């Protein structure tokens, strides 16, 4: 397995976290992949250079597709030989790259051309012909820079998003820091992320805990994975509700061979 990642060109820093690729050699057996978990408010854009993922019903996803804000896990199956390059859009930054309302993207898996038309299909073809990750990074920069939109005046909630991604501050305090009333803040936050601030904070806590769980060394204890949880009972309850599994069941699934996106080489 080869995993590569690149930062976007500086003009895209506000919207795109990274470009990353994943390549698996042919071994004759399709692999299960840890379900794509609920996200706090970002988007992944996948450009498959080989056969794309399929859902648990066996239907193939489009070769270029988006996985957006989710309220429930999305089971995916990898092909025998897999190669894709993906664009990780930052939480709250989807409106910087499209005028389609974020709320309409929740729990969807759309073809990339639904957002960017024929140009997305042409980009897919160019990425497939490119020789390496550096060349593909250049193509992605050239595609997204002219599509970068300025934030709507008064709606740049990046500090609030960053605060909720990193901790469990009360929503009233986060709203106050933006200079907005609670209701106005909630409306603008939902517009930017597709999620309420309360749910966003909750799912962000899950993602932090999931990352800690999957990157922890062997023999880890079953202690709290994130300080935002009151106790282990709350942690287990939230894992079950949002992922369908307890923390240890997820850990065991990965140990038994399911692949996941939390590779230490590019997460830090």
C-alpha positions in Angstrom: 0.0 0.0 0.0 1.3 3.5 -0.9 -0.1 6.6 0.6 1.0 10.1 -0.5 -0.2 13.5 0.4 0.4 17.1 -0.7 -0.7 20.5 0.5 -2.6 22.6 -2.0 -1.2 25.9 -3.4 -1.4 28.7 -0.8 -4.5 30.4 -2.3 -6.4 27.2 -1.5 -5.3 26.9 2.1 -8.6 28.3 3.5 -10.7 25.7 1.7 -8.6 22.5 1.1 -6.7 20.6 3.8 -4.7 18.3 1.5 -4.6 16.2 -1.6 -3.9 12.5 -0.8 -3.7 9.3 -2.8 -3.9 5.7 -1.9 -2.7 2.8 -4.0 -3.2 -0.9 -3.3 -1.6 -3.6 -5.4 -3.6 -6.4 -6.9 -3.8 -9.3 -4.4 -6.9 -11.1 -5.8 -9.2 -10.4 -2.9 -11.4 -7.3 -2.5 -10.8 -5.7 0.9 -13.4 -4.4 3.3 -12.9 -0.9 4.4 -13.9 0.7 7.7 -17.2 2.5 7.0 -16.8 6.2 6.2 -17.9 7.6 9.5 -20.1 10.6 10.2 -18.2 13.8 9.4 -18.4 17.1 11.3 -18.8 19.2 8.2 -16.2 18.7 5.4 -16.1 16.9 2.1 -13.9 14.3 0.3 -13.7 14.4 -3.5 -12.4 11.1 -4.9 -10.9 10.7 -8.4 -10.5 7.0 -9.0 -7.7 6.1 -11.4 -8.9 2.5 -11.4 -12.1 0.9 -10.4 -14.0 2.9 -7.8 -15.5 1.9 -4.5 -18.7 0.0 -4.3 -21.4 0.2 -1.7 -22.5 -2.7 0.5 -25.2 -3.4 -2.2 -22.4 -4.1 -4.7 -23.2 -1.0 -6.9 -20.2 0.9 -8.1 -19.8 4.6 -7.2 -19.0 7.1 -9.9 -15.3 7.2 -10.8 -15.2 10.8 -9.6 -17.5 11.4 -6.6 -18.0 13.3 -3.4 -18.6 12.0 0.1 -20.1 14.9 2.1 -21.4 15.5 5.6 -22.9 12.3 6.9 -25.2 11.5 9.8 -24.6 7.7 9.7 -21.7 5.4 8.6 -21.4 4.6 4.9 -20.1 1.1 4.2 -17.6 0.9 1.3 -15.9 -2.0 -0.4 -12.5 -1.5 -2.1 -11.8 -3.1 -5.5 -9.0 -5.8 -5.7 -6.7 -3.2 -7.1 -7.3 0.4 -6.0 -5.8 3.7 -6.9 -7.3 7.1 -6.2 -6.4 10.7 -5.5 -8.7 12.6 -3.1 -9.3 16.2 -2.1 -10.0 16.8 1.5 -12.2 20.0 1.8 -12.1 21.6 5.3 -15.0 21.6 7.6 -17.1 24.7 6.9 -15.4 25.4 3.6 -17.7 23.6 1.1 -19.4 27.0 0.2 -15.9 28.3 -0.9 -16.0 25.8 -3.8 -19.6 25.5 -4.8 -22.9 27.5 -4.7 -24.9 24.3 -4.1 -26.4 24.5 -0.5 -24.4 22.3 1.9 -27.6 21.0 3.4 -28.6 19.4 0.1 -25.3 17.4 0.2 -25.8 15.8 3.6 -25.8 12.0 3.4 -25.3 12.0 -0.4 -22.7 10.5 -2.7 -22.7 12.6 -5.8 -20.7 12.5 -9.0 -18.2 15.3 -9.1 -19.8 16.6 -12.3 -22.9 17.4 -10.3 -21.0 20.3 -8.8 -18.5 21.2 -11.5 -20.0 19.9 -14.7 -18.0 18.6 -17.7 -14.8 20.2 -16.2 -14.8 17.6 -13.5 -14.9 14.8 -16.1 -12.0 16.4 -18.0 -10.0 16.7 -14.8 -10.6 13.0 -14.1 -9.2 12.2 -17.5 -6.2 14.4 -17.0 -5.4 12.9 -13.6 -5.5 9.4 -15.1 -2.9 10.5 -17.7 -0.6 12.3 -15.3 2.7 10.6 -14.3 2.9 11.1 -10.6 1.5 12.8 -7.5 3.3 16.1 -8.2 1.7 16.4 -11.6 -1.7 15.5 -10.2 -1.3 18.1 -7.5 -0.6 20.8 -10.2 -3.7 19.7 -12.1 -5.9 19.9 -8.9 -4.5 23.4 -8.1 -5.3 24.6 -11.6 -8.8 23.3 -11.3 -9.7 24.6 -7.9 -8.0 28.0 -7.8 -10.3 29.6 -10.3 -13.3 28.0 -8.6 -12.4 29.4 -5.1 -15.2 31.7 -3.9 -14.8 34.5 -1.4 -16.6 34.0 1.9 -19.9 35.8 2.1 -19.5 38.9 4.2 -20.1 38.2 7.8 -20.2 34.5 7.3 -16.6 33.4 7.7 -17.0 31.1 10.7 -13.5 29.5 10.5 -12.6 30.4 14.1 -15.8 28.9 15.4 -15.3 25.8 13.3 -11.8 25.4 14.5 -12.9 25.9 18.1 -15.5 23.2 17.9 -13.2 20.8 16.0 -10.7 21.0 18.8 -12.7 21.0 22.0 -16.0 21.0 23.8 -16.6 24.8 24.5 -20.2 25.7 25.1 -22.1 26.8 22.0 -23.2 30.1 23.7 -19.6 31.0 24.2 -18.6 30.2 20.7 -21.5 32.2 19.3 -20.5 35.1 21.5 -17.0 35.1 20.2 -18.4 35.5 16.7 -20.4 38.6 17.7 -23.6 36.8 16.7 -26.7 35.8 18.7 -27.2 32.1 19.4 -30.0 31.7 16.8 -28.2 33.7 14.1 -25.0 31.8 14.7 -26.7 28.5 14.5 -28.3 29.4 11.1 -25.1 30.6 9.6 -23.2 27.6 11.0 -25.6 25.2 9.4 -25.3 27.1 6.1 -21.5 26.6 6.2 -21.3 23.0 7.5 -24.7 21.3 6.9 -24.9 20.6 10.6 -26.0 22.3 13.8 -23.2 23.5 16.1 -24.2 20.9 18.8 -24.1 18.0 16.4 -20.9 19.3 14.8 -19.2 19.4 18.2 -20.4 15.9 19.0 -19.2 14.4 15.7 -15.9 16.2 16.0 -15.4 14.6 19.3 -16.1 11.2 17.8 -13.5 11.8 15.0 -10.9 12.8 17.5 -11.6 9.7 19.6 -11.7 7.5 16.5 -8.3 8.8 15.4 -6.8 8.1 18.8 -8.3 4.6 18.8 -7.0 3.6 15.4 -3.6 5.0 15.8 -3.0 3.8 19.3 -0.3 1.1 19.9 -1.2 -2.5 20.6 -2.3 -3.2 24.1 -4.0 0.1 24.7 -6.4 0.3 27.6 -10.1 1.0 27.3 -9.7 4.4 28.9 -11.3 7.6 27.6 -10.2 8.4 24.1 -11.1 12.1 24.3 -11.4 14.4 27.3 -14.8 15.7 25.9 -16.5 12.5 27.1 -17.8 12.6 30.7 -17.0 8.9 31.3 -16.6 5.6 29.5 -20.3 4.9 29.5 -21.0 8.0 27.5 -18.1 7.3 25.1 -19.4 3.7 24.4 -22.9 5.0 24.0 -21.9 7.6 21.4 -19.7 5.2 19.5 -22.6 2.8 19.2 -25.1 5.5 18.2 -22.8 7.1 15.6 -20.8 4.2 14.2 -22.9 1.1 15.1 -19.9 -0.4 17.1 -18.2 0.0 20.4 -14.6 1.4 20.4 -13.1 -2.0 20.9 -15.2 -3.6 18.1 -13.9 -1.0 15.7 -10.3 -1.6 16.9 -10.8 -5.3 16.4 -12.2 -4.8 12.9 -9.1 -2.9 11.8 -6.8 -5.5 13.5 -8.6 -8.2 11.4 -7.7 -6.5 8.2 -10.2 -3.8 7.4 -8.5 -0.7 5.9 -9.0 2.8 7.2 -8.0 6.4 6.3 -6.2 7.1 9.6 -2.7 6.5 8.4 -0.1 8.0 10.8 2.2 9.0 7.9 -0.2 11.7 6.8 -2.6 12.5 9.6 0.0 14.4 11.7 
